């Protein structure tokens, strides 16, 4: 009989018609509504699992607008479920329906369990990819979970911090606390661990204002990694866009991870710290056409992934990939775009996060195969009343040459600025011209000067991907042998310098130079115009032993080492001091572009570049490839921008001297009326300690590869 036919008079069904919105599992005390988008399916089943993992199937008979739906009474939060669908099978055309494959709900708020890389998890036969694999996958895949979304947010105060007041700290939820001896052992590596006083106090003491969490949406490890006995540690392999990853939960995987995540956000907000999520919408964990069938591939392969015309009818040539991960999510498909937007709004409105950093943003901007700044993805976010007001950070590239978009993302987006990273690394190893570093220190006006601000630039020296700061000054080459890929993975373009010995050493002179270089890089980052981003542990000398691609190292290689015996605590103190200066002085984080002209009649220029011989930089000086030292004068009186009530803002003036040369540099200050006397407030030169007086009449000898910051004495002039 048809599932829509009654068998007898007076009969009732275990599953009610429900409704086709909202998508996902919507729990109420009376019944839970289930709705899933599978537009080309011919039949669909809701599969419920009890604590013994026994499966009960309910066929969904209601189907409208491509959505299958039904409501089941008596469901309690924590119920695990999935879907099975049947329909056409033609992989070359994007039809991959197979009722033998249990599918995660794309809108599930939580996920339970993980995947096992065995043949039944895949949609095609390993030996003959032309054949459909009809082994049941339920024993090898995860389940979605019904969640009661209620939470007491009372007392939480929203944070609306401006970009120029923001200092980002990129951290991994597990890696930041896994080795922390002041956190209860059962909370280490979890969302709850980040709420402990030992963490919150540390972040406050350092001076960061926002944590940027490496991916926390539910992800799975690539089968190739599992085969090598490794896992995806970074998490850039998302599958459930609404669900916080259960592996970071101290509260289990039956919905407790959702409430634990919310408690983490509430606690961090209570301490004035914003929460930004690193999100991966450009690809999914289903990988290429021969990858596992987890969710989208079985529901709507045709709509979810960007495609090319198949060659000779071969389905495994049908995916278009500019992510390097086997597939590219198709943001021009209305329901796929809706999924992304619904997910983003959920994290803002229900989970209270403050913004997002989008992995490989360029892949999301494609209309057809071309980058399109009028694409549906960018236009939809720009018009969204919720999303357009949160922090939006682009990683403005993908794996294609035409996807490199640094300096080109539209408002209100800000960008990871890899040109800042490369220039500062090169400068401090003596391989960048002073003209290039001056541009980066002042906010990268060559990239953002048109209708944008210096705070469209996220400045960074390191990130999760690449060397740590300590390794940057300790290794010339990568050492990724632990990844099991014969050291072929990871970039060779590190712009690093080991200072004479590869790796760790007991040579006190080399260690001292490395620490000084680390302090130079960190101080430059904290005091540049733009938004600084610090990678967790860099401020205390965290090492990955030369591994510059530790994506699969869920161990001590990646985790932050909190022991004091090998920590670079001098770098920590320098970083804290630099961030304090930035926080306390508007002159060091000016919102407007510098013009090199006075801000008031008869006053000093807002920005001046100085030659160590005692004059302003001239045209010929900028072309001097041998010049390794430069001074940066920042006027504090008055600032170009007005205060919130239109008032004039006045601060101290500052003079920053940078010497990237390998020898001492004698600095003679030009005759001027802006800084006639000052004191050193930050220094990486032991011979010029903090508190040293500086006078216009006396030369300043700056040691090799070092910098100082001089603050003016008295009222600004």
C-alpha positions, 0 to 999 in steps of 0.5 A: 500500500502507498504510505498515504493510504489508510489501512483501516477506519479509526487508524492514527499515525505515529508521525504527524504531518508537521510543517516544512519550516523551520528546517531541522528538528524543532523541539516542543514538549508536545512534539518535535517537528522534523524538516529536511530539504531533499528536492529530488528524492522520491521517498524519505524516512526519519530514523530514530535511535535508542540507547542500544542504537536500535533504529526505528524508521518513520516514513515522511509522507509530507513533501512541499517545496522540496522539503520532507517533513513530519512531527513526532510526539513524545520526543525528548531532548537528547534523542538521536536521529538521522534521515534516509532518502531514496530517489534517482541514482546518476552521480554524473548528474548529481543524483546520489540518493541511496536509502542504505546511507544514514544521513545527518540533518544539515540543520541539526543543532548537535551531533553525536558520535563520529565516523569510521572510514569503512566501505559502507560509509561511501556511496560508491564501491571502492573497487569499481566506482561505477557501482553504487555501494549498498551496504548500510552505513548506520554503524559507521556514521554519526547521528544528529541530536534533538536539542532543547534550545532554551538558555538563561542569558540573563545578565549578559551584556552585549559587546559592541567594540569598534575595530580599532579597539580590538585585539584578536587572539587566535586559539584552539579550544582544546589546545589552549587548555589541554596542558593547563595545570590550573584547570580541573583535569576533566575540563581541560580541552573543553568549552568549559575550560575556557571559562576558568579564571586561569584562562580569563585572567590570563587573557585580561592580563595580556590585553586581548579583547577577542578570542578567534576560535579555530573551527568549532562547528562539528567536523570530521577527520578525513579518512586518509588521516584516520588510515594513518592513525591521525586526526584533523586537529584544526577542524577545517573539515566541517559537516554540521554548520549549526552544531558545536563540535562535541569533542570539545564538550565536557557535557557529553554529546546529547545536546550538552555541548550546546549549553556548554558552548553558550555558558562559555560565551556568556562567561567570556562576555562577562569578562569583556571578551568577544567571541569570533568563530573561524567558519568553514562554509567553502567545502564540507567533510564529504570531500571529492566524488569518491568521498564519504556520504554523510549528509549533503551528498545523499540529500542534494548533491546536485545543489550543494556542490559546484559542478563541471560538465562530466568527461566521458560520463565519469562522475569523478570528474564532475566536481569543481574544486577551488578549496583543495579539499575535493569539493566547493560549496555552491553559494549560488544555489538558493537553498545552500545559500539559505543554509549558510545564512541561517547558520550564521544568524543562528550563531549570532542570535542563539549562541551570541557570538560576535563575528566570523572569520571565513575560511577561503572566502574567495571560494564563496564569492563565485558566480559560475566559476568567476569571482563576483563582488555582486554575488549572492553570498556577499549581497545577502550578508550586506543586506541582512539586518543581523549579519551586517552588524557583526564582525566579518573577517575574510581570508581573501583567497582560495587555492586558485590564482584569480581567487587572491583578493587581498585589498579588494573585499567590499565593506563591511568586510575586513581582511587577513593581510598576508602582505603585512605578514610577509613584509614584517617577516622580511624586514626583521630578517633584513630583506625588506625595503624601508618603503615597504615596511613603512606602508605596512606599519601605517595601515597598508594604504596601498591596499585599503586607502580607497573608501576604507580604513586602516582597520580593514587590515587584520595584521598578523605575523603568524597564524595557526597555519605556518610556523609559530613565532618561536619557530619563525626565528629558530628554523630555516626550513619546515620539519613536518615528518610527524605528519606522515607525508615525507615532509612534502606538506606545508609551505616552503615560503616561510620567510624565517631565519634560524640565526645560525643553528637549525632548531633548539640550541643551548647557545645563549647568544643565539637564544638571546637574538631569537628572543629579541627578534620575537619581541621586535615582531610582536611589538611591531604587530601590536603598534601598527595601524590596523587590527592586531591578531596574535596566535595563542602561545606566541607571546610565551614562546610556544614551539611546534618543533619546526612543524609548519602544518600541524593540522593533524597533530592533536598532541603536545606538538600543537597544544600550548605548553604552560610550564614556565621553565622553557617559556619566553616570558620576556616576550610575554611581558613585552607583548603585554606592555605593547598592548597596554600602550596601544590601549591607553593611547589613541595616537597609537591606533588612529582611525583616520588615514595619515596625511603627512600634514598638520592637523591644526595650523602651525602644528606638526604633521600627523605622521613623519618618517625619519632617517637615522642621520637626523632628517626627514626621509627624502625621495632618495632615502626610500630607494636606498636598499642598504637602509635598515633603520627608520623612525616613525613619528606619530603626533598626538596633538591634536588627532585628526579625528574628533571625539564622540561629541565632536571634541578635539582629541589630544594625546602624547606624541610618539617616536618609534625607531626600528633597526633591522640591521645587524649592527648598531645604529646611531640615531640623531634627532632632527631639530624640531618642535614636536618632541624635544624630550621624551622617555623610552616606554618600550624597548627590545634593546637591553642597552636602552631600557624602559625609562631611559631619557631621550633628548633632541640634543643627544644621539641615541645608539640603538643596538642591532635588530632592535626597536624603541618607543619614545613617548613625549614629555609634557604637553603636545605641541 
